């Protein structure tokens, strides 16, 4: 699923000749510094995958991590994602 998503994103970026911003998300449970690093690492992994798919690094901006509140059930998919937004 992840490879198909990256491939589709790269195709859309190329088609529009777009620049994009990547934002990694995490939750606030546990160590804040570790969570921030995890969110940054997620965004960098997506950046690297986009580069491998042929997108120039100059067209990719990394944004600061975003912390989300999670329900009583603990971490969820809302907190474990990277968003790709067109600039």
Secondary structure as GFF3:
##gff-version 3
##sequence-region A 1 87
A	DSSP	alpha_helix	2	16	.	.	.	ID=ss1
A	DSSP	beta_strand	20	27	.	.	.	ID=ss2
A	DSSP	alpha_helix	32	52	.	.	.	ID=ss3
A	DSSP	three_ten_helix	57	59	.	.	.	ID=ss4
A	DSSP	beta_strand	60	62	.	.	.	ID=ss5
A	DSSP	beta_strand	66	68	.	.	.	ID=ss6
A	DSSP	three_ten_helix	77	79	.	.	.	ID=ss7
A	DSSP	beta_strand	82	86	.	.	.	ID=ss8
###
